[in-house]
């Protein structure tokens, strides 16, 4: 992990102190609401449907155990979700989802969110975060947001080069960049160093792929103009190879041209994807011209030196792990399991454990997708216990994933049985990674003022229905993604099955899309899913999902995945099944009286 310098620590602490002063002046009436609003947003403090929401930056997803414990402390002592019942009652919305107290939420962009921290306690939370080098800087606003990456960065077997040093250098460059503090709209960068895209780079404003040219030199393939929302667009490759040391200069050109020509008169057309789609080659040509101008005048200032790359890279060396004979052998021996005879353990090894570039180690995913919780929610106890697991089994490190789970990246192979048993006690060893219930979902109308419909009741209903592990493993890998509105925070466009909440005359309805792809190896080329028909009522959605899965079972060839079957046979059988499920549900007495 990147090691904060004295300057880094002082910077974060001063920012927390500055926020406390701003908060106190607002409380005294010395700052008007319109003056305080941009200041709190610059530190990740939103005001959502019922209460404030804090978004915390987790650069490229990496957390240490001390940070996990502080996140647990914040959840336990500051996140009062019990206030949700009172808030919804006051709003006359008694049917909203019941929620537990003390929960943090993992997002698809490797951030952490809390939804029930009162603003009058927000400065105390910022101080706690600063004590472990965390903050909410640039998690909001029309600026360059938290830079994300592959959760297997630096350890993946298919990696060309570790992208984390470059992500950290770009974080330094982009943080409080004066020229890019007020862009036409928010701006998101994702970077991957592996052959498989596990960071959904095609769906970001800028995607960076580490590549090697014919001479073996490291550089980047640069994609620009990806994004979801009302107009889903797959990013365009504008440079097949950019030397690694020029990435800041080139991004300066990319963002500068966007800052110059991006729409500021229409929020729905302000993202860079609209500019790239409208201008095409003209945009690319202007970026190249701007890049040439930068290189001719001040390119040396932002050309990354080998010494700087080496300095930052030194923070990302493999951590020291205890030698095998130094580990608690008694515990390990007591926990030995036979994968041949223990079906649950064998399935966990198959779904939740991935190979590591160090043959003695494994990458383990802790699943935060279970009955009774929103996808990606972690209780205070689970965060604190996950910190214990990280200390014991993963050199004190964990990583937030794009799929809203947590990864332990440094696990010894011989310690897998003991880890599995401890994770199972916490409810985090469900062997459902990349299966149907490992769904991505935004918080939806239970929290968000922008949402048209709730996501969480639908997620709960589907998760509860598909708890038979034999059935889940038989269905195989399926990406189900769900958003409560067209802003697509749940990445519904890229789901093999996508669910989008829509408003129809003040009522909650849901569109179903099929055959989306995030660009991963499983999903194939990135693509936005296609709507299968008119919207469905909430009660119909679980029945529609079951009809789609039944169609897959009937149509699949031996060993064929859901997405492969769908692409082979086409949408028509699935669309017919979905519409038939609507009719069937409407005829049920409980549907008629709902």
C-alpha positions as a Python dict, from the first residue, in 0.01 Angstrom:
ca = {
    (1, 'X'): (0, 0, 0),
    (2, 'X'): (103, 360, -54),
    (3, 'X'): (269, 500, 258),
    (4, 'X'): (162, 853, 344),
    (5, 'X'): (441, 1105, 387),
    (6, 'X'): (446, 1371, 659),
    (7, 'X'): (314, 1615, 399),
    (8, 'X'): (27, 1381, 306),
    (9, 'X'): (-75, 1338, 669),
    (10, 'X'): (-57, 1708, 745),
    (11, 'X'): (-258, 1789, 433),
    (12, 'X'): (-545, 1557, 533),
    (13, 'X'): (-544, 1676, 894),
    (14, 'X'): (-551, 2041, 791),
    (15, 'X'): (-839, 1969, 556),
    (16, 'X'): (-1033, 1812, 846),
    (17, 'X'): (-960, 2117, 1063),
    (18, 'X'): (-1070, 2348, 784),
    (19, 'X'): (-1398, 2158, 751),
    (20, 'X'): (-1463, 2182, 1125),
    (21, 'X'): (-1424, 2561, 1105),
    (22, 'X'): (-1662, 2576, 808),
    (23, 'X'): (-1918, 2361, 988),
    (24, 'X'): (-1905, 2572, 1305),
    (25, 'X'): (-1945, 2895, 1111),
    (26, 'X'): (-2248, 2750, 932),
    (27, 'X'): (-2398, 2638, 1265),
    (28, 'X'): (-2354, 2991, 1402),
    (29, 'X'): (-2519, 3143, 1097),
    (30, 'X'): (-2198, 3302, 974),
    (31, 'X'): (-2215, 3093, 656),
    (32, 'X'): (-2539, 3078, 459),
    (33, 'X'): (-2665, 2740, 340),
    (34, 'X'): (-2571, 2823, -19),
    (35, 'X'): (-2219, 2909, 98),
    (36, 'X'): (-2177, 2597, 311),
    (37, 'X'): (-2317, 2352, 56),
    (38, 'X'): (-2017, 2356, -185),
    (39, 'X'): (-1777, 2336, 109),
    (40, 'X'): (-1935, 2022, 253),
    (41, 'X'): (-1965, 1867, -93),
    (42, 'X'): (-1592, 1918, -148),
    (43, 'X'): (-1542, 1691, 152),
    (44, 'X'): (-1792, 1423, 50),
    (45, 'X'): (-2095, 1538, 253),
    (46, 'X'): (-2422, 1519, 61),
    (47, 'X'): (-2774, 1568, 191),
    (48, 'X'): (-2982, 1283, 55),
    (49, 'X'): (-3349, 1195, 72),
    (50, 'X'): (-3377, 1163, 450),
    (51, 'X'): (-3036, 1242, 596),
    (52, 'X'): (-2676, 1338, 518),
    (53, 'X'): (-2459, 1094, 326),
    (54, 'X'): (-2081, 1080, 357),
    (55, 'X'): (-1873, 939, 73),
    (56, 'X'): (-1515, 848, 164),
    (57, 'X'): (-1239, 808, -94),
    (58, 'X'): (-1059, 475, -106),
    (59, 'X'): (-796, 528, -377),
    (60, 'X'): (-781, 219, -604),
    (61, 'X'): (-971, 34, -331),
    (62, 'X'): (-687, -32, -84),
    (63, 'X'): (-751, -33, 291),
    (64, 'X'): (-536, -133, 585),
    (65, 'X'): (-667, -291, 904),
    (66, 'X'): (-640, 32, 1104),
    (67, 'X'): (-861, 206, 849),
    (68, 'X'): (-1113, -79, 859),
    (69, 'X'): (-1135, -46, 1236),
    (70, 'X'): (-1197, 327, 1215),
    (71, 'X'): (-1464, 266, 951),
    (72, 'X'): (-1621, 18, 1192),
    (73, 'X'): (-1605, 271, 1475),
    (74, 'X'): (-1779, 532, 1257),
    (75, 'X'): (-2051, 283, 1167),
    (76, 'X'): (-2103, 183, 1529),
    (77, 'X'): (-2094, 527, 1691),
    (78, 'X'): (-2211, 771, 1424),
    (79, 'X'): (-2427, 596, 1160),
    (80, 'X'): (-2775, 595, 1315),
    (81, 'X'): (-2988, 406, 1065),
    (82, 'X'): (-3251, 367, 1332),
    (83, 'X'): (-3338, 727, 1245),
    (84, 'X'): (-3456, 590, 911),
    (85, 'X'): (-3785, 464, 1059),
    (86, 'X'): (-3863, 807, 1205),
    (87, 'X'): (-3764, 986, 886),
    (88, 'X'): (-3977, 769, 662),
    (89, 'X'): (-4272, 788, 904),
    (90, 'X'): (-4251, 1169, 902),
    (91, 'X'): (-4249, 1155, 522),
    (92, 'X'): (-4552, 925, 516),
    (93, 'X'): (-4347, 642, 363),
    (94, 'X'): (-4397, 360, 607),
    (95, 'X'): (-4339, 93, 341),
    (96, 'X'): (-3969, 167, 287),
    (97, 'X'): (-3713, -97, 367),
    (98, 'X'): (-3627, -159, 733),
    (99, 'X'): (-3255, -116, 788),
    (100, 'X'): (-3007, -211, 1061),
    (101, 'X'): (-2806, 45, 1254),
    (102, 'X'): (-2434, 98, 1209),
    (103, 'X'): (-2362, 8, 847),
    (104, 'X'): (-2109, 121, 588),
    (105, 'X'): (-2170, 68, 217),
    (106, 'X'): (-1912, -37, -47),
    (107, 'X'): (-1975, 133, -382),
    (108, 'X'): (-1892, 27, -738),
    (109, 'X'): (-1622, 295, -749),
    (110, 'X'): (-1434, 153, -450),
    (111, 'X'): (-1561, 420, -212),
    (112, 'X'): (-1724, 384, 130),
    (113, 'X'): (-2056, 555, 210),
    (114, 'X'): (-2256, 621, 526),
    (115, 'X'): (-2616, 736, 507),
    (116, 'X'): (-2718, 833, 862),
    (117, 'X'): (-2450, 1054, 1017),
    (118, 'X'): (-2596, 1385, 1138),
    (119, 'X'): (-2415, 1693, 1010),
    (120, 'X'): (-2358, 1826, 1361),
    (121, 'X'): (-2127, 1525, 1420),
    (122, 'X'): (-1961, 1535, 1079),
    (123, 'X'): (-1644, 1720, 1188),
    (124, 'X'): (-1573, 1451, 1449),
    (125, 'X'): (-1598, 1190, 1176),
    (126, 'X'): (-1357, 1383, 954),
    (127, 'X'): (-1105, 1392, 1242),
    (128, 'X'): (-1138, 1017, 1286),
    (129, 'X'): (-1080, 960, 916),
    (130, 'X'): (-778, 1191, 913),
    (131, 'X'): (-626, 991, 1200),
    (132, 'X'): (-586, 700, 954),
    (133, 'X'): (-512, 908, 641),
    (134, 'X'): (-864, 901, 499),
    (135, 'X'): (-1091, 1178, 372),
    (136, 'X'): (-1375, 1264, 137),
    (137, 'X'): (-1185, 1500, -91),
    (138, 'X'): (-1310, 1494, -451),
    (139, 'X'): (-1578, 1233, -389),
    (140, 'X'): (-1827, 1493, -507),
    (141, 'X'): (-1842, 1787, -741),
    (142, 'X'): (-1744, 1854, -1101),
    (143, 'X'): (-1383, 1751, -1060),
    (144, 'X'): (-1163, 1445, -1113),
    (145, 'X'): (-1301, 1185, -873),
    (146, 'X'): (-1142, 896, -684),
    (147, 'X'): (-925, 692, -924),
    (148, 'X'): (-1023, 326, -934),
    (149, 'X'): (-844, 9, -1037),
    (150, 'X'): (-856, -368, -1044),
    (151, 'X'): (-880, -516, -693),
    (152, 'X'): (-610, -764, -799),
    (153, 'X'): (-367, -488, -897),
    (154, 'X'): (-9, -592, -827),
    (155, 'X'): (-98, -955, -762),
    (156, 'X'): (-297, -1076, -1065),
    (157, 'X'): (-155, -1365, -1267),
    (158, 'X'): (-258, -1191, -1592),
    (159, 'X'): (-93, -860, -1505),
    (160, 'X'): (131, -676, -1748),
    (161, 'X'): (247, -423, -1489),
    (162, 'X'): (123, -300, -1152),
    (163, 'X'): (-108, -1, -1217),
    (164, 'X'): (-116, 122, -855),
    (165, 'X'): (196, 344, -870),
    (166, 'X'): (49, 518, -1175),
    (167, 'X'): (-288, 552, -1001),
    (168, 'X'): (-117, 710, -701),
    (169, 'X'): (84, 951, -917),
    (170, 'X'): (-237, 1051, -1096),
    (171, 'X'): (-405, 1101, -759),
    (172, 'X'): (-130, 1343, -660),
    (173, 'X'): (-171, 1527, -989),
    (174, 'X'): (-550, 1550, -980),
    (175, 'X'): (-608, 1635, -612),
    (176, 'X'): (-723, 1999, -590),
    (177, 'X'): (-597, 2064, -943),
    (178, 'X'): (-688, 2434, -981),
    (179, 'X'): (-764, 2418, -1354),
    (180, 'X'): (-993, 2116, -1320),
    (181, 'X'): (-1184, 2204, -1001),
    (182, 'X'): (-1494, 2322, -1191),
    (183, 'X'): (-1531, 2097, -1493),
    (184, 'X'): (-1857, 2083, -1691),
    (185, 'X'): (-1941, 1764, -1498),
    (186, 'X'): (-1783, 1500, -1274),
    (187, 'X'): (-1488, 1310, -1424),
    (188, 'X'): (-1393, 950, -1346),
    (189, 'X'): (-1072, 762, -1429),
    (190, 'X'): (-1015, 385, -1405),
    (191, 'X'): (-688, 203, -1467),
    (192, 'X'): (-600, -163, -1510),
    (193, 'X'): (-267, -338, -1557),
    (194, 'X'): (-409, -680, -1647),
    (195, 'X'): (-518, -847, -1967),
    (196, 'X'): (-868, -894, -1823),
    (197, 'X'): (-1055, -574, -1750),
    (198, 'X'): (-1184, -607, -1393),
    (199, 'X'): (-1216, -229, -1348),
    (200, 'X'): (-1489, -158, -1609),
    (201, 'X'): (-1253, 88, -1778),
    (202, 'X'): (-1464, 114, -2096),
    (203, 'X'): (-1741, 273, -1888),
    (204, 'X'): (-1537, 561, -1744),
    (205, 'X'): (-1464, 910, -1868),
    (206, 'X'): (-1106, 790, -1911),
    (207, 'X'): (-992, 430, -1909),
    (208, 'X'): (-623, 341, -1900),
    (209, 'X'): (-493, -4, -1997),
    (210, 'X'): (-130, -86, -1923),
    (211, 'X'): (18, -239, -2238),
    (212, 'X'): (357, -322, -2387),
    (213, 'X'): (458, -228, -2740),
    (214, 'X'): (655, -443, -2981),
    (215, 'X'): (978, -333, -2813),
    (216, 'X'): (850, -446, -2474),
    (217, 'X'): (814, -91, -2341),
    (218, 'X'): (537, -15, -2092),
    (219, 'X'): (272, 237, -2185),
    (220, 'X'): (-103, 295, -2191),
    (221, 'X'): (-390, 235, -2427),
    (222, 'X'): (-611, 541, -2363),
    (223, 'X'): (-989, 528, -2383),
    (224, 'X'): (-1206, 839, -2352),
    (225, 'X'): (-1577, 907, -2337),
    (226, 'X'): (-1725, 602, -2168),
    (227, 'X'): (-2020, 635, -1935),
    (228, 'X'): (-2366, 515, -1841),
    (229, 'X'): (-2664, 728, -1737),
    (230, 'X'): (-2925, 840, -1988),
    (231, 'X'): (-2689, 781, -2278),
    (232, 'X'): (-2472, 469, -2226),
    (233, 'X'): (-2156, 497, -2433),
    (234, 'X'): (-1858, 262, -2458),
    (235, 'X'): (-1526, 446, -2438),
    (236, 'X'): (-1333, 524, -2757),
    (237, 'X'): (-967, 428, -2794),
    (238, 'X'): (-787, 752, -2884),
    (239, 'X'): (-429, 630, -2829),
    (240, 'X'): (-315, 272, -2878),
    (241, 'X'): (16, 338, -2707),
    (242, 'X'): (117, 629, -2486),
    (243, 'X'): (458, 611, -2312),
    (244, 'X'): (398, 569, -1938),
    (245, 'X'): (597, 879, -1846),
    (246, 'X'): (365, 1103, -2054),
    (247, 'X'): (34, 1000, -1895),
    (248, 'X'): (-8, 1322, -1694),
    (249, 'X'): (71, 1544, -1993),
    (250, 'X'): (-174, 1353, -2210),
    (251, 'X'): (-450, 1358, -1950),
    (252, 'X'): (-396, 1732, -1914),
    (253, 'X'): (-477, 1758, -2285),
    (254, 'X'): (-779, 1525, -2261),
    (255, 'X'): (-935, 1713, -1969),
    (256, 'X'): (-838, 2058, -2096),
    (257, 'X'): (-1019, 2009, -2427),
    (258, 'X'): (-1322, 1877, -2240),
    (259, 'X'): (-1309, 2175, -2001),
    (260, 'X'): (-1299, 2406, -2301),
    (261, 'X'): (-1586, 2257, -2502),
    (262, 'X'): (-1798, 2048, -2263),
    (263, 'X'): (-2162, 2154, -2229),
    (264, 'X'): (-2233, 2372, -1926),
    (265, 'X'): (-2582, 2473, -2034),
    (266, 'X'): (-2738, 2126, -1997),
    (267, 'X'): (-2653, 1891, -1710),
    (268, 'X'): (-2772, 1591, -1912),
    (269, 'X'): (-2528, 1667, -2192),
    (270, 'X'): (-2232, 1781, -1984),
    (271, 'X'): (-2033, 1457, -1955),
    (272, 'X'): (-1732, 1407, -2180),
    (273, 'X'): (-1903, 1110, -2348),
    (274, 'X'): (-2147, 1353, -2514),
    (275, 'X'): (-1860, 1569, -2644),
    (276, 'X'): (-1667, 1269, -2779),
    (277, 'X'): (-1977, 1118, -2937),
    (278, 'X'): (-2073, 1450, -3100),
    (279, 'X'): (-1729, 1555, -3222),
    (280, 'X'): (-1562, 1221, -3289),
    (281, 'X'): (-1229, 1260, -3467),
    (282, 'X'): (-1241, 1638, -3424),
    (283, 'X'): (-1216, 1592, -3046),
    (284, 'X'): (-928, 1344, -3081),
    (285, 'X'): (-741, 1580, -3316),
    (286, 'X'): (-776, 1869, -3074),
    (287, 'X'): (-646, 1653, -2788),
    (288, 'X'): (-341, 1566, -2996),
    (289, 'X'): (-287, 1933, -3078),
    (290, 'X'): (-317, 2030, -2712),
    (291, 'X'): (-79, 1750, -2614),
    (292, 'X'): (177, 1871, -2868),
    (293, 'X'): (144, 2225, -2731),
    (294, 'X'): (197, 2103, -2374),
    (295, 'X'): (505, 1904, -2475),
    (296, 'X'): (650, 2199, -2665),
    (297, 'X'): (621, 2442, -2374),
    (298, 'X'): (601, 2277, -2033),
    (299, 'X'): (597, 1901, -2097),
    (300, 'X'): (901, 1846, -1880),
    (301, 'X'): (713, 1971, -1575),
    (302, 'X'): (470, 1679, -1577),
    (303, 'X'): (676, 1413, -1746),
    (304, 'X'): (710, 1140, -1484),
    (305, 'X'): (1072, 1061, -1409),
    (306, 'X'): (1198, 712, -1343),
    (307, 'X'): (1308, 828, -999),
    (308, 'X'): (955, 941, -912),
    (309, 'X'): (803, 617, -1038),
    (310, 'X'): (1056, 421, -835),
    (311, 'X'): (983, 629, -523),
    (312, 'X'): (609, 568, -543),
    (313, 'X'): (650, 205, -651),
    (314, 'X'): (855, 134, -338),
    (315, 'X'): (535, 169, -136),
    (316, 'X'): (374, -116, -327),
    (317, 'X'): (623, -395, -266),
    (318, 'X'): (484, -727, -148),
    (319, 'X'): (433, -713, 231),
    (320, 'X'): (623, -938, 465),
    (321, 'X'): (426, -1246, 561),
    (322, 'X'): (513, -1484, 845),
    (323, 'X'): (696, -1795, 732),
    (324, 'X'): (475, -2104, 723),
    (325, 'X'): (636, -2249, 1035),
    (326, 'X'): (572, -1925, 1226),
    (327, 'X'): (195, -1942, 1180),
    (328, 'X'): (-27, -2087, 1452),
    (329, 'X'): (7, -2444, 1334),
    (330, 'X'): (-233, -2579, 1598),
    (331, 'X'): (-516, -2362, 1469),
    (332, 'X'): (-433, -2446, 1112),
    (333, 'X'): (-420, -2818, 1180),
    (334, 'X'): (-753, -2806, 1363),
    (335, 'X'): (-911, -2627, 1070),
    (336, 'X'): (-792, -2859, 791),
    (337, 'X'): (-1073, -2952, 557),
    (338, 'X'): (-1104, -3199, 276),
    (339, 'X'): (-1228, -3021, -35),
    (340, 'X'): (-1318, -3359, -181),
    (341, 'X'): (-1576, -3429, 90),
    (342, 'X'): (-1678, -3083, 217),
    (343, 'X'): (-1898, -2942, -58),
    (344, 'X'): (-1933, -2592, 95),
    (345, 'X'): (-1560, -2551, 131),
    (346, 'X'): (-1495, -2684, -220),
    (347, 'X'): (-1742, -2436, -365),
    (348, 'X'): (-1583, -2152, -170),
    (349, 'X'): (-1243, -2246, -310),
    (350, 'X'): (-1391, -2245, -659),
    (351, 'X'): (-1583, -1918, -639),
    (352, 'X'): (-1413, -1700, -376),
    (353, 'X'): (-1046, -1794, -409),
    (354, 'X'): (-834, -1681, -704),
    (355, 'X'): (-473, -1756, -801),
    (356, 'X'): (-196, -1514, -706),
    (357, 'X'): (120, -1424, -893),
    (358, 'X'): (302, -1567, -590),
    (359, 'X'): (226, -1939, -612),
    (360, 'X'): (227, -1969, -231),
    (361, 'X'): (-52, -1711, -191),
    (362, 'X'): (-418, -1673, -287),
    (363, 'X'): (-663, -1384, -340),
    (364, 'X'): (-977, -1434, -129),
    (365, 'X'): (-1309, -1252, -172),
    (366, 'X'): (-1528, -1194, 133),
    (367, 'X'): (-1885, -1182, 3),
    (368, 'X'): (-2101, -896, 132),
    (369, 'X'): (-2411, -1025, -47),
    (370, 'X'): (-2645, -1198, 197),
    (371, 'X'): (-3006, -1209, 313),
    (372, 'X'): (-3114, -917, 529),
    (373, 'X'): (-2857, -668, 401),
    (374, 'X'): (-2828, -446, 97),
    (375, 'X'): (-2558, -557, -149),
    (376, 'X'): (-2229, -408, -33),
    (377, 'X'): (-2340, -325, 321),
    (378, 'X'): (-2098, -402, 606),
    (379, 'X'): (-2188, -380, 975),
    (380, 'X'): (-1957, -227, 1232),
    (381, 'X'): (-1881, -573, 1370),
    (382, 'X'): (-1803, -711, 1025),
    (383, 'X'): (-1568, -424, 946),
    (384, 'X'): (-1383, -472, 1273),
    (385, 'X'): (-1368, -848, 1232),
    (386, 'X'): (-1258, -808, 869),
    (387, 'X'): (-970, -601, 1007),
    (388, 'X'): (-880, -894, 1231),
    (389, 'X'): (-891, -1130, 932),
    (390, 'X'): (-672, -890, 734),
    (391, 'X'): (-417, -880, 1016),
    (392, 'X'): (-411, -1253, 1065),
    (393, 'X'): (-426, -1372, 705),
    (394, 'X'): (-349, -1085, 467),
    (395, 'X'): (-61, -876, 601),
    (396, 'X'): (-307, -617, 734),
    (397, 'X'): (-452, -528, 393),
    (398, 'X'): (-794, -553, 226),
    (399, 'X'): (-941, -409, -93),
    (400, 'X'): (-1287, -290, -194),
    (401, 'X'): (-1400, -440, -525),
    (402, 'X'): (-1600, -297, -815),
    (403, 'X'): (-1860, -566, -730),
    (404, 'X'): (-1909, -427, -376),
    (405, 'X'): (-1720, -699, -191),
    (406, 'X'): (-1394, -704, 6),
    (407, 'X'): (-1077, -887, -101),
    (408, 'X'): (-794, -1019, 114),
    (409, 'X'): (-498, -1007, -125),
    (410, 'X'): (-216, -1182, 64),
    (411, 'X'): (-353, -1513, 197),
    (412, 'X'): (-126, -1817, 235),
    (413, 'X'): (-266, -2123, 63),
    (414, 'X'): (-227, -2340, 373),
    (415, 'X'): (-432, -2090, 577),
    (416, 'X'): (-740, -2109, 353),
    (417, 'X'): (-925, -2363, 573),
    (418, 'X'): (-886, -2153, 887),
    (419, 'X'): (-983, -1835, 704),
    (420, 'X'): (-1291, -2002, 558),
    (421, 'X'): (-1412, -2113, 899),
    (422, 'X'): (-1367, -1767, 1050),
    (423, 'X'): (-1528, -1590, 754),
    (424, 'X'): (-1823, -1830, 766),
    (425, 'X'): (-1892, -1735, 1129),
    (426, 'X'): (-1915, -1372, 1015),
    (427, 'X'): (-2152, -1458, 729),
    (428, 'X'): (-1889, -1354, 473),
    (429, 'X'): (-1803, -1694, 321),
    (430, 'X'): (-2098, -1735, 86),
    (431, 'X'): (-1966, -1909, -225),
    (432, 'X'): (-2165, -1684, -460),
    (433, 'X'): (-1895, -1465, -621),
    (434, 'X'): (-2001, -1388, -981),
    (435, 'X'): (-2322, -1587, -930),
    (436, 'X'): (-2675, -1446, -939),
    (437, 'X'): (-2691, -1324, -578),
    (438, 'X'): (-2354, -1149, -604),
    (439, 'X'): (-2549, -861, -751),
    (440, 'X'): (-2452, -497, -779),
    (441, 'X'): (-2714, -253, -653),
    (442, 'X'): (-2732, 115, -563),
    (443, 'X'): (-2919, 223, -244),
    (444, 'X'): (-3210, 351, -454),
    (445, 'X'): (-3518, 527, -319),
    (446, 'X'): (-3460, 416, 39),
    (447, 'X'): (-3187, 680, 53),
    (448, 'X'): (-3132, 874, -266),
    (449, 'X'): (-3325, 1188, -357),
    (450, 'X'): (-3258, 1123, -726),
    (451, 'X'): (-3400, 770, -733),
    (452, 'X'): (-3725, 693, -912),
    (453, 'X'): (-3769, 359, -736),
    (454, 'X'): (-3630, 143, -460),
    (455, 'X'): (-3355, -106, -534),
    (456, 'X'): (-3322, -275, -196),
    (457, 'X'): (-3662, -451, -173),
    (458, 'X'): (-3604, -604, -517),
    (459, 'X'): (-3251, -709, -420),
    (460, 'X'): (-3384, -861, -97),
    (461, 'X'): (-3658, -1053, -279),
    (462, 'X'): (-3421, -1200, -538),
    (463, 'X'): (-3154, -1284, -281),
    (464, 'X'): (-3406, -1458, -55),
    (465, 'X'): (-3551, -1657, -344),
    (466, 'X'): (-3213, -1790, -460),
    (467, 'X'): (-3054, -1929, -145),
    (468, 'X'): (-3024, -2287, -267),
    (469, 'X'): (-2652, -2315, -339),
    (470, 'X'): (-2705, -2618, -564),
    (471, 'X'): (-2933, -2407, -781),
    (472, 'X'): (-2701, -2105, -779),
    (473, 'X'): (-2399, -2309, -884),
    (474, 'X'): (-2604, -2487, -1149),
    (475, 'X'): (-2710, -2152, -1296),
    (476, 'X'): (-2344, -2048, -1307),
    (477, 'X'): (-2198, -1704, -1360),
    (478, 'X'): (-2458, -1429, -1405),
    (479, 'X'): (-2407, -1056, -1356),
    (480, 'X'): (-2723, -896, -1218),
    (481, 'X'): (-2696, -519, -1179),
    (482, 'X'): (-2965, -283, -1049),
    (483, 'X'): (-3010, 96, -1037),
    (484, 'X'): (-3285, 302, -878),
    (485, 'X'): (-3268, 566, -1153),
    (486, 'X'): (-3117, 641, -1489),
    (487, 'X'): (-2798, 779, -1330),
    (488, 'X'): (-2689, 413, -1326),
    (489, 'X'): (-2500, 403, -997),
    (490, 'X'): (-2579, 29, -992),
    (491, 'X'): (-2434, -14, -1344),
    (492, 'X'): (-2754, -178, -1469),
    (493, 'X'): (-2648, -115, -1830),
    (494, 'X'): (-2362, -365, -1795),
    (495, 'X'): (-2551, -649, -1628),
    (496, 'X'): (-2623, -972, -1811),
    (497, 'X'): (-2956, -894, -1646),
    (498, 'X'): (-3010, -527, -1567),
    (499, 'X'): (-3289, -377, -1357),
    (500, 'X'): (-3368, -5, -1376),
    (501, 'X'): (-3616, 173, -1151),
    (502, 'X'): (-3843, 415, -1339),
    (503, 'X'): (-4131, 643, -1243),
    (504, 'X'): (-4473, 600, -1404),
    (505, 'X'): (-4733, 844, -1279),
    (506, 'X'): (-4575, 855, -934),
    (507, 'X'): (-4549, 475, -907),
    (508, 'X'): (-4237, 255, -895),
    (509, 'X'): (-4180, 39, -1203),
    (510, 'X'): (-3878, -147, -1336),
    (511, 'X'): (-3726, -197, -1679),
    (512, 'X'): (-3536, -519, -1749),
    (513, 'X'): (-3237, -518, -1983),
    (514, 'X'): (-3042, -815, -2117),
    (515, 'X'): (-2692, -886, -2252),
    (516, 'X'): (-2499, -596, -2101),
    (517, 'X'): (-2126, -634, -2048),
    (518, 'X'): (-1866, -455, -1836),
    (519, 'X'): (-1584, -575, -2062),
    (520, 'X'): (-1461, -855, -1836),
    (521, 'X'): (-1350, -1191, -1970),
    (522, 'X'): (-1677, -1355, -1868),
    (523, 'X'): (-1895, -1088, -2028),
    (524, 'X'): (-1702, -1025, -2347),
    (525, 'X'): (-1686, -696, -2537),
    (526, 'X'): (-1839, -403, -2344),
    (527, 'X'): (-2199, -333, -2439),
    (528, 'X'): (-2514, -181, -2295),
    (529, 'X'): (-2803, -419, -2235),
    (530, 'X'): (-3123, -397, -2438),
    (531, 'X'): (-3468, -346, -2283),
    (532, 'X'): (-3683, -660, -2314),
    (533, 'X'): (-4020, -485, -2305),
    (534, 'X'): (-4247, -250, -2110),
    (535, 'X'): (-4178, -183, -1743),
    (536, 'X'): (-4276, -429, -1471),
    (537, 'X'): (-4434, -368, -1132),
    (538, 'X'): (-4221, -445, -826),
    (539, 'X'): (-4417, -763, -747),
    (540, 'X'): (-4353, -889, -1100),
    (541, 'X'): (-3975, -850, -1103),
    (542, 'X'): (-3879, -1168, -911),
    (543, 'X'): (-4117, -1367, -1134),
    (544, 'X'): (-3962, -1214, -1446),
    (545, 'X'): (-3612, -1303, -1324),
    (546, 'X'): (-3724, -1661, -1264),
    (547, 'X'): (-3879, -1678, -1611),
    (548, 'X'): (-3554, -1556, -1767),
    (549, 'X'): (-3356, -1818, -1576),
    (550, 'X'): (-3600, -2094, -1671),
    (551, 'X'): (-3558, -1993, -2035),
    (552, 'X'): (-3182, -2015, -1994),
    (553, 'X'): (-3210, -2364, -1844),
    (554, 'X'): (-3427, -2477, -2133),
    (555, 'X'): (-3205, -2325, -2404),
    (556, 'X'): (-2850, -2379, -2278),
    (557, 'X'): (-2603, -2626, -2416),
    (558, 'X'): (-2383, -2831, -2186),
    (559, 'X'): (-2148, -2605, -1989),
    (560, 'X'): (-2284, -2288, -2151),
    (561, 'X'): (-2313, -1969, -1942),
    (562, 'X'): (-2619, -1746, -1926),
    (563, 'X'): (-2463, -1470, -2135),
    (564, 'X'): (-2336, -1716, -2398),
    (565, 'X'): (-2679, -1877, -2430),
    (566, 'X'): (-2847, -1538, -2455),
    (567, 'X'): (-2615, -1428, -2733),
    (568, 'X'): (-2654, -1755, -2922),
    (569, 'X'): (-3034, -1782, -2920),
    (570, 'X'): (-3113, -1409, -2916),
    (571, 'X'): (-3350, -1198, -2706),
    (572, 'X'): (-3683, -1322, -2840),
    (573, 'X'): (-3730, -1635, -2621),
    (574, 'X'): (-3628, -1438, -2311),
    (575, 'X'): (-3849, -1145, -2399),
    (576, 'X'): (-4148, -1376, -2450),
    (577, 'X'): (-4081, -1544, -2115),
    (578, 'X'): (-4058, -1210, -1935),
    (579, 'X'): (-4387, -1087, -2077),
    (580, 'X'): (-4556, -1420, -2000),
    (581, 'X'): (-4439, -1387, -1638),
    (582, 'X'): (-4610, -1046, -1621),
    (583, 'X'): (-4940, -1198, -1729),
    (584, 'X'): (-4901, -1488, -1490),
    (585, 'X'): (-4825, -1260, -1195),
    (586, 'X'): (-5118, -1031, -1273),
    (587, 'X'): (-5354, -1328, -1248),
    (588, 'X'): (-5241, -1423, -897),
    (589, 'X'): (-5491, -1316, -628),
    (590, 'X'): (-5221, -1154, -415),
    (591, 'X'): (-5110, -942, -712),
    (592, 'X'): (-5467, -830, -778),
    (593, 'X'): (-5517, -714, -419),
    (594, 'X'): (-5168, -562, -363),
}
